[in-house]
Amino acid sequence: MTPAQPDRARAADDDYPNMPIEPSRLDDGEFPGLELDSPRPEDGAALWRLARDSRALDLNSPYSYLLWCRDYANTSIVARDASAGPVGFITGYSRPEAPRTLLVWQVAVDRGQRGRGLAAAMLDALARRTGDKLGVDVIETTVTPDNTASNRLFASFAERHRAPVTREVLFDAHDFPEAGHEPEVLYRIGPIPVPAVAQQH
Ligand SMILES: CC(C)(COP(=O)(O)OP(=O)(O)OC[C@H]1O[C@@H](n2cnc3c(N)ncnc32)[C@H](O)[C@@H]1OP(=O)(O)O)[C@@H](O)C(=O)NCCC(=O)NCCS
């Protein structure tokens, strides 16, 4: 444990599960009019549409996105446009057996907003907030080998924060009920150095 880690663990004990995420406006010119916020149940339909329109994510039921926005808001984040609603999101959860590990479940950015660093900004903000509030210092996610953008997003996060990465197949193609699913490769990023978790993107 580093000297700061007991404080982070204590913060996790004190704050979980009622961690409010303060909206933080991303109006540095790169993302005019967008703010990062925790999702609310009324965002659930928009998150489902973003997942559907990505044509890359496994689309879950509308109900699951509504529930996620209600019960996992503290470990998820949306990029919200004041007029158009959510234009990007990351859903995640703190692993029940390893609460300091954030499992990133899905990431999506509206096509019109891609390639400008929005997913990276959301991931940095979510890592910082869950680090501060829940003591999270490891991020896990699974990525299919053919998803170049997603592979780059997480590899780049690890490089930016100087965190070690391991990769191994978590779910093989034959684990899925339908044929044609790519294997899901588990990225495990961490421990993420505390100062890096506290950095702004
Ligand atoms: C993956 C996704 C969320 C990235 O969103 P984004 O806002 O465009 O990503 P960013 O601009 O923050 O880029 C993050 C990194 O990925 C790289 N990247 C983004 N899109 C890329 C692409 N099409 N090809 C190669 N690299 C790409 C960026 O260059 C950047 O890397 P860098 O930091 O080394 O420069 C977006 O493409 C998307 O919604 N895809 C469909 C859903 C999906 O596949 N989700 C991931 C699986 S859970």
The ligand as a Tripos MOL2 file, in Angstrom:
@<TRIPOS>MOLECULE
LIG
   48    50     1     0     0
SMALL
NO_CHARGES

@<TRIPOS>ATOM
      1 C1        -14.3470    3.1150  -29.0340 C.3       1 LIG1
      2 C2        -14.9770    4.5150  -28.9780 C.3       1 LIG1
      3 C3        -15.7650    4.6370  -27.6910 C.3       1 LIG1
      4 C4        -13.8310    5.5490  -28.9860 C.3       1 LIG1
      5 O1        -14.4150    6.8370  -28.7990 O.3       1 LIG1
      6 P1        -13.6480    8.1840  -29.2170 P.3       1 LIG1
      7 O2        -14.1940    9.3090  -28.4200 O.co2     1 LIG1
      8 O3        -13.6400    8.3190  -30.6790 O.co2     1 LIG1
      9 O4        -12.1540    7.8390  -28.7170 O.3       1 LIG1
     10 P2        -11.0100    8.9040  -28.4250 P.3       1 LIG1
     11 O5        -11.0830   10.0110  -29.4150 O.co2     1 LIG1
     12 O6        -11.0310    9.2800  -26.9840 O.co2     1 LIG1
     13 O7         -9.6940    8.0600  -28.7440 O.3       1 LIG1
     14 C5         -9.0930    7.2010  -27.7900 C.3       1 LIG1
     15 C6         -7.8880    6.5160  -28.4440 C.3       1 LIG1
     16 O8         -8.3590    5.6140  -29.4590 O.3       1 LIG1
     17 C7         -7.8240    5.9760  -30.7380 C.3       1 LIG1
     18 N1         -8.8820    5.7790  -31.7150 N.ar      1 LIG1
     19 C8        -10.1480    6.2460  -31.6760 C.ar      1 LIG1
     20 N2        -10.8470    5.8290  -32.7480 N.ar      1 LIG1
     21 C9         -9.9680    5.0820  -33.4770 C.ar      1 LIG1
     22 C10       -10.0900    4.3560  -34.6880 C.ar      1 LIG1
     23 N3        -11.2360    4.3060  -35.3880 N.pl3     1 LIG1
     24 N4         -9.0140    3.6730  -35.1440 N.ar      1 LIG1
     25 C11        -7.8370    3.6710  -34.4500 C.ar      1 LIG1
     26 N5         -7.6750    4.3490  -33.2690 N.ar      1 LIG1
     27 C12        -8.7250    5.0370  -32.8000 C.ar      1 LIG1
     28 C13        -7.4490    7.4340  -30.6080 C.3       1 LIG1
     29 O9         -6.4210    7.8060  -31.5240 O.3       1 LIG1
     30 C14        -6.9710    7.4850  -29.1680 C.3       1 LIG1
     31 O10        -5.6830    6.9430  -29.0690 O.3       1 LIG1
     32 P3         -4.4220    7.8730  -28.6690 P.3       1 LIG1
     33 O11        -4.7250    8.3770  -27.2820 O.co2     1 LIG1
     34 O12        -3.2690    6.9560  -28.7350 O.co2     1 LIG1
     35 O13        -4.3910    8.9890  -29.6710 O.co2     1 LIG1
     36 C15       -15.8920    4.7800  -30.2150 C.3       1 LIG1
     37 O14       -15.1640    4.5160  -31.3780 O.3       1 LIG1
     38 C16       -17.1740    3.9560  -30.2160 C.2       1 LIG1
     39 O15       -18.1750    4.3540  -29.6400 O.2       1 LIG1
     40 N6        -17.1270    2.7660  -30.8790 N.am      1 LIG1
     41 C17       -18.2910    1.8770  -30.9340 C.3       1 LIG1
     42 C18       -18.5360    1.1730  -29.6100 C.3       1 LIG1
     43 C19       -17.3230    0.3810  -29.1630 C.2       1 LIG1
     44 O16       -16.6760   -0.2920  -29.9400 O.2       1 LIG1
     45 N7        -17.0120    0.4740  -27.8310 N.am      1 LIG1
     46 C20       -15.8510   -0.1830  -27.2350 C.3       1 LIG1
     47 C21       -16.1300   -1.5590  -26.8000 C.3       1 LIG1
     48 S1        -16.8240   -1.6050  -25.1440 S.3       1 LIG1
@<TRIPOS>BOND
     1     1     2 1
     2     2     3 1
     3     2     4 1
     4     2    36 1
     5     4     5 1
     6     5     6 1
     7     6     7 2
     8     6     8 1
     9     6     9 1
    10     9    10 1
    11    10    11 2
    12    10    12 1
    13    10    13 1
    14    13    14 1
    15    14    15 1
    16    15    16 1
    17    15    30 1
    18    16    17 1
    19    17    18 1
    20    17    28 1
    21    18    19 ar
    22    18    27 ar
    23    19    20 ar
    24    20    21 ar
    25    21    22 ar
    26    21    27 ar
    27    22    23 1
    28    22    24 ar
    29    24    25 ar
    30    25    26 ar
    31    26    27 ar
    32    28    29 1
    33    28    30 1
    34    30    31 1
    35    31    32 1
    36    32    33 2
    37    32    34 1
    38    32    35 1
    39    36    37 1
    40    36    38 1
    41    38    39 2
    42    38    40 1
    43    40    41 1
    44    41    42 1
    45    42    43 1
    46    43    44 2
    47    43    45 1
    48    45    46 1
    49    46    47 1
    50    47    48 1
@<TRIPOS>SUBSTRUCTURE
     1 LIG1         1 GROUP 0 **** ****
